[in-house]
């Protein structure tokens, strides 16, 4: 499980960033002050085929959740501003579109005492004030609290560990062959561990098999137990639609 780690050293920032003009929203560019005064996280999103840039751990956790949600077709960070008062605006955290074309606007709500901009955090925790602002902007908000995400900490850690392997998949020349082989394997075996898959596909490297299996989790073909820490003994099973 080591080869994919290199994918996290550079978030594929050198990949040409071509805006998806078919989407109704695009990420607001961070100002220099925002980029230097807040915690900034960048990663190449296999789902969006571009680099995602978010500030604060709360938004990173939410981005990982969206990245590995197989029902989500695409998502955009900071899609639009929302004025809470005439002189105070905050970013809507994410816009998402599901594979059934259902669109949502998400707001991440930090816990009291969470590091970050005090004024923004206080506004986000004021549900009545936020709803009034959303009505003025004619949008419906879905609130994801920091506490909600904390209850999914094991799953989020798993997504974080799987991500570099999913990123690495695109650089494996034999990825299609491996993917077809794994799917064929599951046609006769309902559940299998990463370790067993690696042992079966001896013609490919451990990292390659692990990465392709991770990509099948990413796209919803396979699933794993998100209540336990990720390891080679983690069991995978096929998702039946």
C-alpha positions in Angstrom: 0.0 0.0 0.0 2.9 2.4 -0.6 3.0 3.4 -4.3 0.0 5.6 -4.1 1.5 7.7 -1.4 3.5 9.6 -4.0 0.3 10.9 -5.4 -0.2 13.0 -2.3 3.2 14.8 -2.4 2.0 17.0 -5.3 -1.8 17.2 -5.7 -1.4 16.9 -9.5 -1.3 20.7 -9.6 0.6 20.5 -12.8 -2.5 18.9 -14.5 -4.1 21.4 -16.9 -7.1 22.8 -15.1 -9.9 23.1 -17.7 -13.1 24.6 -16.3 -16.2 22.4 -16.8 -18.3 25.0 -18.7 -21.4 22.7 -18.4 -21.6 23.3 -14.7 -23.7 26.3 -13.4 -21.0 27.1 -10.7 -17.3 27.3 -10.4 -15.0 27.6 -7.4 -14.5 31.1 -6.2 -10.7 31.9 -6.3 -9.2 32.5 -2.9 -7.6 35.8 -2.3 -4.0 35.9 -1.2 -5.1 36.9 2.3 -7.4 33.9 2.5 -4.8 31.5 1.2 -2.2 32.7 3.7 -4.3 33.3 6.8 -6.3 30.0 6.8 -5.4 26.4 6.7 -5.4 25.5 3.0 -5.8 22.0 1.6 -5.4 20.9 -2.0 -5.9 17.6 -3.7 -6.6 16.2 -7.1 -10.2 15.1 -7.3 -10.6 12.0 -9.6 -14.4 12.7 -9.5 -14.1 16.3 -10.7 -10.9 15.8 -12.7 -9.3 19.0 -11.3 -7.6 20.3 -8.2 -10.0 21.0 -5.3 -8.9 23.7 -2.9 -10.6 24.1 0.5 -9.9 26.0 3.7 -10.2 24.5 7.2 -10.4 20.8 8.2 -14.2 21.0 8.3 -14.3 21.6 4.6 -11.6 19.0 3.8 -13.6 16.4 5.7 -16.8 17.3 3.8 -14.9 17.3 0.5 -13.6 13.8 1.1 -17.2 12.7 2.0 -18.5 14.0 -1.3 -15.5 12.6 -3.3 -16.3 9.1 -2.1 -20.1 9.3 -2.2 -21.0 7.3 -5.3 -24.4 9.0 -5.6 -22.7 12.4 -6.2 -21.8 13.1 -9.9 -19.8 16.3 -9.2 -19.3 19.0 -6.6 -17.9 22.6 -6.5 -16.3 24.3 -3.5 -17.2 27.9 -2.7 -19.8 28.1 -5.5 -21.3 31.4 -4.5 -21.4 34.1 -1.8 -24.3 34.6 0.5 -24.9 37.9 2.3 -25.8 37.4 5.9 -26.1 41.2 6.4 -25.6 44.1 4.0 -21.9 44.2 4.9 -21.1 40.6 5.7 -21.0 37.8 3.2 -19.9 34.2 3.6 -19.2 31.4 1.1 -21.7 28.6 0.6 -19.4 25.6 1.2 -20.3 23.3 -1.7 -22.7 22.9 -4.5 -23.4 19.2 -5.5 -25.2 17.4 -8.2 -26.3 13.8 -7.9 -26.3 11.2 -10.6 -30.1 11.7 -10.6 -29.5 15.5 -11.3 -30.6 16.6 -7.8 -28.7 19.7 -6.8 -27.9 20.9 -3.3 -26.1 23.7 -1.5 -24.1 22.6 1.6 -22.9 24.6 4.5 -20.4 23.3 7.0 -21.2 24.3 10.6 -18.2 24.3 13.0 -18.5 23.5 16.7 -18.2 26.2 19.3 -14.5 26.9 19.9 -13.3 25.5 16.5 -10.4 27.5 15.2 -11.2 29.8 12.3 -12.8 33.1 11.7 -14.9 33.9 14.7 -17.5 36.0 13.0 -18.1 33.5 10.3 -18.4 30.6 12.7 -20.9 32.4 14.9 -23.1 33.2 11.8 -23.0 29.6 10.6 -24.2 28.4 14.0 -27.1 30.9 14.0 -29.7 28.8 12.1 -32.4 31.4 12.1 -30.1 34.0 10.7 -28.7 31.6 8.0 -32.2 30.6 6.9 -33.2 34.2 6.5 -30.2 34.9 4.4 -30.8 31.8 2.3 -34.4 32.8 1.7 -33.2 36.2 0.5 -30.9 34.5 -2.0 -33.6 32.0 -3.0 -31.6 28.9 -2.2 -32.1 25.9 0.1 -29.3 25.0 2.4 -28.3 21.6 3.8 -26.3 21.9 7.0 -23.5 19.5 7.8 -22.2 20.0 11.3 -18.7 19.3 12.5 -20.2 16.9 15.0 -21.9 15.0 12.2 -18.5 14.6 10.5 -16.8 13.6 13.8 -19.2 10.6 14.1 -17.8 9.5 10.7 -14.2 9.9 11.6 -13.2 6.3 10.8 -14.8 6.5 7.3 -13.2 9.9 6.6 -9.8 8.5 7.6 -10.4 5.6 5.2 -11.3 8.0 2.4 -8.1 10.0 3.1 -6.0 6.9 3.0 -7.7 5.6 -0.2 -7.5 8.9 -2.1 -3.8 8.7 -3.2 -4.4 5.1 -4.4 -7.4 6.3 -6.5 -5.3 9.1 -7.9 -2.5 6.7 -8.7 -4.9 4.5 -10.8 -4.9 6.8 -13.7 -1.1 6.2 -14.1 -1.5 2.4 -14.3 -1.3 1.2 -18.0 -3.1 -2.1 -17.2 -5.8 -0.5 -15.0 -8.7 -1.6 -17.3 -7.4 -5.2 -17.4 -7.1 -5.3 -13.6 -10.5 -3.7 -13.1 -12.1 -6.3 -15.4 -10.3 -9.1 -13.6 -11.5 -7.9 -10.2 -15.1 -7.6 -11.4 -14.9 -11.2 -12.8 -13.5 -12.4 -9.5 -16.5 -10.9 -7.6 -18.8 -12.7 -10.0 -17.9 -16.0 -8.2 -16.8 -14.7 -4.8 -19.2 -12.3 -2.9 -16.6 -11.0 -0.4 -12.8 -10.8 -0.5 -10.0 -8.9 1.3 -7.5 -6.6 -0.3 -4.8 -9.2 0.7 -6.6 -12.0 -1.1 -7.0 -9.9 -4.3 -3.3 -9.1 -4.3 -2.4 -12.7 -3.8 -4.7 -13.8 -6.7 -3.5 -11.3 -9.2 0.2 -12.2 -9.1 1.0 -10.8 -12.5 0.4 -7.3 -11.2 2.1 -5.4 -8.4 0.5 -5.1 -4.9 0.2 -1.3 -5.4 -1.5 -1.7 -8.7 -4.1 -4.1 -7.5 -4.8 -2.2 -4.3 -5.2 1.1 -6.3 -7.6 -0.3 -8.9 -9.7 -1.9 -6.1 -9.7 1.5 -4.3 -10.9 3.1 -7.5 -13.8 0.6 -7.6 -14.7 1.7 -4.1 -14.5 5.3 -5.2 -16.9 4.8 -8.1 -19.4 2.7 -6.1 -18.7 -0.7 -7.7 -17.3 -2.1 -4.5 -17.8 -1.2 -0.8 -16.0 -1.9 2.4 -16.7 -1.7 6.1 -16.3 2.0 7.0 -16.5 1.3 10.8 -13.1 -0.2 11.0 -9.6 1.0 10.2 -8.3 0.4 6.6 -5.8 -2.5 6.2 -4.9 -5.2 3.8 -7.3 -7.4 5.6 -10.2 -5.0 5.0 -13.0 -7.0 3.3 -14.6 -5.7 0.0 -17.9 -6.7 -1.4 -19.7 -6.0 -4.6 -22.5 -3.4 -4.7 -25.6 -4.7 -6.3 -27.8 -2.0 -7.7 
